[in-house]
Amino acid sequence: MQRIILILFPILLAALAYFIVIPSVERDRYAFTLQGAGGPVSLSDFKGKAVAVYFGYSFCPDICPTTFSNLTAALNKLPPEQAAQMQVLFISVDPGRDTPESLKEYVAYFHPSYIGVTGTKAQIDDVVSRYEGTEYLIINNGSEAMGYTVGHTSYVYFFDKKGNFSSRLNHSVDPDSTLEHMKKALDL
């Protein structure tokens, strides 16, 4: 009996680590709380829903509107009960111009369920550092009319209904590819 316990104990510990500890550490890696128009918003607020997280800024002339149009086209391909289980969060990397209120208006243009959040530069830098591959850079154009732009990567990070990382979608204009990432996160 003692021998069986000595054999099974490490297996039990490994299973515990694999199913409980590792997913918890991974969830903590992506955790954040930023400010939305209705108050603080955390990734953990959406347990029970799949979540797509995208970083950008509302003054973006091309990549952000294209990505949101793509997300909306994919979301609209889902039956309404499945689409209701998918939450899109937009994290602005332009705290100088984007406010929680202006982000609410911006994301509503693409879909009424989308939520836009922002924070201080230090808060945004912290969140960006947690999402592998995501970067941004404020680019001064030297023109008073243009002000500045923000160079940024264009990834969408998907999380399943338990809050676990599901997949990362590189910039895509293909709603079908986006839909596959949504379905994976929704466990369909």
C-alpha positions as CSV (number, residue, x, y, z in Angstrom):
1,M,0.0,0.0,0.0
2,Q,2.8,2.4,0.9
3,R,4.4,1.7,-2.5
4,I,1.2,2.6,-4.3
5,I,0.9,5.8,-2.4
6,L,4.5,6.7,-3.3
7,I,3.8,6.1,-6.9
8,L,0.4,7.8,-7.0
9,F,1.4,10.9,-4.9
10,P,3.7,12.4,-7.6
11,I,1.1,11.7,-10.3
12,L,-1.6,13.4,-8.2
13,L,0.7,16.5,-7.6
14,A,1.5,16.7,-11.4
15,A,-2.2,16.5,-12.2
16,L,-3.0,19.2,-9.6
17,A,-0.3,21.5,-11.1
18,Y,-1.5,20.8,-14.7
19,F,-5.2,21.4,-14.0
20,I,-5.2,24.0,-11.3
21,V,-1.9,25.8,-10.6
22,I,-0.7,26.4,-14.2
23,P,-4.0,27.7,-15.5
24,S,-4.2,30.0,-12.4
25,V,-0.7,31.4,-13.0
26,E,-1.5,31.9,-16.7
27,R,-4.8,33.8,-15.9
28,D,-2.8,36.0,-13.5
29,R,-0.4,36.8,-16.2
30,Y,-3.1,38.4,-18.4
31,A,-5.1,40.0,-15.5
32,F,-5.8,43.7,-15.6
33,T,-8.1,46.4,-14.3
34,L,-8.5,49.5,-16.3
35,Q,-11.2,52.2,-16.5
36,G,-14.3,51.9,-18.7
37,A,-17.1,54.4,-19.0
38,G,-19.1,52.5,-16.3
39,G,-16.2,52.2,-13.9
40,P,-13.3,49.7,-13.4
41,V,-13.2,46.8,-15.9
42,S,-11.2,43.6,-15.2
43,L,-10.6,40.6,-17.5
44,S,-11.9,38.5,-14.6
45,D,-15.3,40.3,-14.8
46,F,-16.2,38.1,-17.7
47,K,-15.9,34.6,-16.3
48,G,-18.5,32.5,-18.1
49,K,-18.0,34.4,-21.3
50,A,-15.3,34.1,-23.9
51,V,-13.3,37.3,-24.3
52,A,-11.4,38.9,-27.2
53,V,-8.8,41.6,-26.1
54,Y,-7.5,44.0,-28.7
55,F,-5.0,46.9,-28.2
56,G,-5.2,50.0,-30.3
57,Y,-6.5,53.6,-30.2
58,S,-9.6,55.4,-31.4
59,F,-7.7,57.9,-33.7
60,C,-6.1,54.9,-35.6
61,P,-6.9,55.5,-39.3
62,D,-6.8,52.0,-40.6
63,I,-5.7,48.9,-38.6
64,C,-8.1,49.4,-35.6
65,P,-11.3,50.0,-37.7
66,T,-10.3,47.1,-40.0
67,T,-9.8,44.8,-37.0
68,F,-13.1,45.8,-35.4
69,S,-15.0,45.4,-38.6
70,N,-13.5,41.9,-38.9
71,L,-14.4,41.0,-35.3
72,T,-18.0,42.3,-35.9
73,A,-18.3,40.3,-39.1
74,A,-17.2,37.2,-37.3
75,L,-19.4,37.8,-34.3
76,N,-22.4,38.3,-36.6
77,K,-21.8,34.8,-38.1
78,L,-22.5,33.2,-34.8
79,P,-26.0,32.4,-33.7
80,P,-27.3,35.1,-31.3
81,E,-27.1,32.9,-28.2
82,Q,-23.4,32.1,-28.9
83,A,-22.6,35.7,-29.9
84,A,-23.9,36.8,-26.5
85,Q,-21.3,34.6,-24.9
86,M,-18.4,36.5,-26.6
87,Q,-17.1,39.8,-25.1
88,V,-14.8,42.1,-27.0
89,L,-12.6,44.4,-24.9
90,F,-10.6,47.3,-26.5
91,I,-7.6,48.5,-24.6
92,S,-6.5,52.0,-25.7
93,V,-2.8,52.6,-25.8
94,D,-3.5,56.4,-26.2
95,P,-4.3,57.7,-22.8
96,G,-3.6,61.2,-24.0
97,R,-6.6,61.4,-26.2
98,D,-8.8,58.4,-25.4
99,T,-11.1,58.7,-22.4
100,P,-13.4,56.0,-21.1
101,E,-16.4,58.0,-22.4
102,S,-14.9,58.5,-25.9
103,L,-14.0,54.8,-26.1
104,K,-17.5,53.9,-25.2
105,E,-18.7,55.9,-28.2
106,Y,-16.0,54.6,-30.5
107,V,-16.5,50.9,-29.9
108,A,-20.3,51.3,-30.0
109,Y,-19.9,52.2,-33.7
110,F,-18.8,48.7,-34.3
111,H,-21.0,46.7,-31.9
112,P,-23.1,47.7,-28.9
113,S,-21.6,45.0,-26.7
114,Y,-18.0,46.0,-27.1
115,I,-16.2,47.7,-24.2
116,G,-13.4,50.2,-24.4
117,V,-11.0,50.7,-21.5
118,T,-7.9,52.8,-20.7
119,G,-5.7,53.9,-17.8
120,T,-2.6,55.9,-17.1
121,K,0.4,55.3,-19.3
122,A,2.0,53.3,-16.5
123,Q,-1.1,51.1,-16.2
124,I,-1.2,50.5,-19.9
125,D,2.5,49.8,-20.1
126,D,2.0,47.2,-17.4
127,V,-0.9,45.5,-19.3
128,V,0.9,45.6,-22.6
129,S,3.9,43.9,-21.0
130,R,1.7,41.0,-20.0
131,Y,0.6,40.2,-23.6
132,E,3.5,38.7,-25.5
133,G,4.1,40.4,-28.8
134,T,2.1,43.5,-28.1
135,E,3.9,46.8,-28.4
136,Y,3.1,50.4,-29.1
137,L,5.0,53.6,-29.7
138,I,3.9,57.3,-29.7
139,I,5.2,58.9,-32.9
140,N,5.4,62.6,-33.0
141,N,4.7,63.8,-36.6
142,G,6.2,67.3,-36.1
143,S,2.9,68.8,-37.4
144,E,0.5,70.7,-35.2
145,A,-2.4,69.6,-37.4
146,M,-1.5,65.9,-37.2
147,G,-0.4,65.9,-33.6
148,Y,0.9,62.4,-33.1
149,T,0.1,58.9,-34.1
150,V,0.5,55.6,-32.3
151,G,2.3,52.7,-33.9
152,H,1.0,49.5,-32.5
153,T,0.9,45.8,-33.1
154,S,-2.4,44.2,-34.2
155,Y,-3.1,41.0,-32.3
156,V,-6.4,39.8,-30.9
157,Y,-6.0,37.7,-27.8
158,F,-8.8,35.2,-27.1
159,F,-9.7,33.7,-23.7
160,D,-12.1,30.9,-23.0
161,K,-15.1,31.0,-20.6
162,K,-12.9,30.0,-17.6
163,G,-10.6,33.0,-18.3
164,N,-7.8,30.8,-19.8
165,F,-5.8,32.0,-22.8
166,S,-7.2,30.3,-25.9
167,S,-5.3,31.8,-28.9
168,R,-3.8,34.8,-30.5
169,L,-4.9,36.0,-33.9
170,N,-2.4,38.0,-35.9
171,H,-3.8,40.9,-37.9
172,S,-6.4,39.4,-40.2
173,V,-9.1,40.8,-42.5
174,D,-10.7,37.4,-42.8
175,P,-13.8,37.1,-40.7
176,D,-13.8,33.3,-41.2
177,S,-10.3,33.0,-39.6
178,T,-11.5,35.2,-36.7
179,L,-14.6,33.1,-36.3
180,E,-12.5,30.0,-35.9
181,H,-10.6,31.7,-33.0
182,M,-14.0,32.7,-31.5
183,K,-15.4,29.2,-31.8
184,K,-12.3,27.8,-30.1
185,A,-12.6,30.3,-27.2
186,L,-16.3,29.4,-27.0
187,D,-15.5,25.7,-27.0
188,L,-17.7,25.1,-30.1
